[in-house]
C-alpha cells in the first residue's frame, strides 16, 4: 500500500467515525442484539455506511442499540429525524439498505414497502 492509498483509507475511516458523532438531520439506529447480529445486521450496517459515504451524506449519524425484542423482524433499522419522527424498517437486506439511503436519507421519502412503523412526535 502506498502513501496515497493510506491517506484515502484514513479519510474514509474518519468519515465513517464522524457518522457516529454529533447532531445531524438523521440518526440511523441499528439493532445489534444477538438476533440482529445473527440475522446479518453487521453486514447491513457496513452496506449502509458505505452507501452513505459514497453519496457524501454528511447529515447522517449512525448508532447501535441492543436487542429490541422483535427477533423475527431482524435486521431492524430505525431512522430518527431531527423533527422527532421515527421510521422503523424490518427484515432489511443489502438492497433494502441501499434503497433506504437513496430514498429516505437522500430524498427524505419513507420507503413505504419496507417501513413497518412510524412514530411522529
C-alpha beads as a LAMMPS data file, in Angstrom:
LAMMPS data file: protein, C-alpha beads

121 atoms
120 bonds

1 atom types
1 bond types

-500.0 500.0 xlo xhi
-500.0 500.0 ylo yhi
-500.0 500.0 zlo zhi

Masses

1 110.0

Atoms # bond

1 1 1 0.000 0.000 0.000
2 1 1 1.424 3.388 -0.951
3 1 1 1.042 6.722 0.845
4 1 1 -1.900 7.892 -1.302
5 1 1 -3.799 4.675 -0.617
6 1 1 -3.157 5.054 3.116
7 1 1 -4.429 8.656 3.023
8 1 1 -7.612 7.560 1.226
9 1 1 -8.142 4.777 3.751
10 1 1 -7.653 7.239 6.623
11 1 1 -10.121 9.730 5.104
12 1 1 -12.740 7.011 4.635
13 1 1 -12.310 5.837 8.227
14 1 1 -12.599 9.409 9.520
15 1 1 -15.818 9.969 7.548
16 1 1 -17.307 6.759 8.934
17 1 1 -16.361 7.692 12.506
18 1 1 -17.914 11.140 12.030
19 1 1 -21.215 9.419 11.207
20 1 1 -21.323 8.259 14.835
21 1 1 -20.912 11.723 16.329
22 1 1 -22.854 14.952 16.554
23 1 1 -26.381 16.169 15.930
24 1 1 -27.462 15.600 12.382
25 1 1 -30.651 15.665 10.305
26 1 1 -30.957 11.871 10.506
27 1 1 -29.896 9.311 13.079
28 1 1 -29.868 5.698 11.886
29 1 1 -30.049 3.145 14.712
30 1 1 -29.156 -0.489 14.076
31 1 1 -30.489 -3.250 16.329
32 1 1 -27.327 -5.170 17.202
33 1 1 -28.501 -7.640 19.794
34 1 1 -27.758 -11.324 19.406
35 1 1 -30.641 -11.934 16.998
36 1 1 -29.823 -8.847 14.927
37 1 1 -26.209 -9.868 14.530
38 1 1 -27.231 -13.447 13.692
39 1 1 -29.615 -12.077 11.035
40 1 1 -26.838 -10.061 9.372
41 1 1 -27.147 -6.612 10.971
42 1 1 -23.379 -6.024 10.887
43 1 1 -23.246 -6.552 7.131
44 1 1 -26.305 -4.327 6.657
45 1 1 -24.685 -1.583 8.736
46 1 1 -21.483 -1.840 6.680
47 1 1 -23.507 -1.647 3.456
48 1 1 -25.340 1.463 4.683
49 1 1 -22.146 3.138 5.901
50 1 1 -20.521 2.549 2.523
51 1 1 -23.577 3.896 0.669
52 1 1 -23.823 6.955 2.944
53 1 1 -20.126 7.631 2.389
54 1 1 -20.370 7.041 -1.368
55 1 1 -23.179 9.593 -1.635
56 1 1 -21.429 12.123 0.614
57 1 1 -24.322 12.364 3.070
58 1 1 -22.778 14.345 5.920
59 1 1 -26.022 14.979 7.806
60 1 1 -26.460 11.363 8.980
61 1 1 -25.425 9.982 12.359
62 1 1 -25.188 6.230 12.958
63 1 1 -25.752 4.446 16.282
64 1 1 -26.322 0.935 17.542
65 1 1 -28.665 -0.436 20.174
66 1 1 -29.139 -3.814 21.774
67 1 1 -31.945 -6.308 21.402
68 1 1 -35.380 -4.718 20.956
69 1 1 -37.448 -7.898 21.222
70 1 1 -38.581 -8.379 17.630
71 1 1 -36.455 -11.405 16.791
72 1 1 -38.458 -12.433 13.714
73 1 1 -38.129 -8.945 12.200
74 1 1 -34.320 -8.650 12.307
75 1 1 -32.301 -6.951 10.934
76 1 1 -34.112 -3.831 12.132
77 1 1 -33.153 -0.239 11.350
78 1 1 -34.769 2.843 12.869
79 1 1 -34.369 6.191 11.124
80 1 1 -34.867 9.119 13.500
81 1 1 -35.307 12.587 12.062
82 1 1 -34.322 15.796 13.835
83 1 1 -38.052 16.675 13.813
84 1 1 -38.713 13.715 16.137
85 1 1 -40.291 11.461 13.527
86 1 1 -39.095 7.849 13.658
87 1 1 -39.487 5.195 10.972
88 1 1 -38.691 1.534 11.584
89 1 1 -37.612 -0.794 8.804
90 1 1 -37.582 -4.576 9.358
91 1 1 -36.058 -7.629 7.665
92 1 1 -33.641 -5.305 5.884
93 1 1 -31.286 -6.841 3.320
94 1 1 -28.398 -5.173 1.457
95 1 1 -30.588 -3.942 -1.423
96 1 1 -33.126 -2.563 1.073
97 1 1 -30.332 -0.781 2.951
98 1 1 -29.190 0.955 -0.226
99 1 1 -32.780 1.938 -1.037
100 1 1 -33.266 3.396 2.462
101 1 1 -30.152 5.518 1.913
102 1 1 -31.175 6.750 -1.543
103 1 1 -34.870 7.290 -0.825
104 1 1 -35.145 8.165 2.869
105 1 1 -31.784 9.679 3.790
106 1 1 -31.033 11.359 0.465
107 1 1 -34.524 12.325 -0.778
108 1 1 -36.470 12.434 2.507
109 1 1 -39.079 9.879 1.360
110 1 1 -40.127 6.955 3.547
111 1 1 -39.682 3.636 1.753
112 1 1 -43.293 2.520 2.176
113 1 1 -42.857 -1.107 1.134
114 1 1 -40.149 -1.607 3.756
115 1 1 -41.367 0.552 6.649
116 1 1 -43.149 -1.356 9.408
117 1 1 -43.775 1.501 11.808
118 1 1 -43.797 5.270 12.061
119 1 1 -43.899 7.487 15.144
120 1 1 -44.378 11.220 14.876
121 1 1 -43.570 13.367 17.893

Bonds

1 1 1 2
2 1 2 3
3 1 3 4
4 1 4 5
5 1 5 6
6 1 6 7
7 1 7 8
8 1 8 9
9 1 9 10
10 1 10 11
11 1 11 12
12 1 12 13
13 1 13 14
14 1 14 15
15 1 15 16
16 1 16 17
17 1 17 18
18 1 18 19
19 1 19 20
20 1 20 21
21 1 21 22
22 1 22 23
23 1 23 24
24 1 24 25
25 1 25 26
26 1 26 27
27 1 27 28
28 1 28 29
29 1 29 30
30 1 30 31
31 1 31 32
32 1 32 33
33 1 33 34
34 1 34 35
35 1 35 36
36 1 36 37
37 1 37 38
38 1 38 39
39 1 39 40
40 1 40 41
41 1 41 42
42 1 42 43
43 1 43 44
44 1 44 45
45 1 45 46
46 1 46 47
47 1 47 48
48 1 48 49
49 1 49 50
50 1 50 51
51 1 51 52
52 1 52 53
53 1 53 54
54 1 54 55
55 1 55 56
56 1 56 57
57 1 57 58
58 1 58 59
59 1 59 60
60 1 60 61
61 1 61 62
62 1 62 63
63 1 63 64
64 1 64 65
65 1 65 66
66 1 66 67
67 1 67 68
68 1 68 69
69 1 69 70
70 1 70 71
71 1 71 72
72 1 72 73
73 1 73 74
74 1 74 75
75 1 75 76
76 1 76 77
77 1 77 78
78 1 78 79
79 1 79 80
80 1 80 81
81 1 81 82
82 1 82 83
83 1 83 84
84 1 84 85
85 1 85 86
86 1 86 87
87 1 87 88
88 1 88 89
89 1 89 90
90 1 90 91
91 1 91 92
92 1 92 93
93 1 93 94
94 1 94 95
95 1 95 96
96 1 96 97
97 1 97 98
98 1 98 99
99 1 99 100
100 1 100 101
101 1 101 102
102 1 102 103
103 1 103 104
104 1 104 105
105 1 105 106
106 1 106 107
107 1 107 108
108 1 108 109
109 1 109 110
110 1 110 111
111 1 111 112
112 1 112 113
113 1 113 114
114 1 114 115
115 1 115 116
116 1 116 117
117 1 117 118
118 1 118 119
119 1 119 120
120 1 120 121
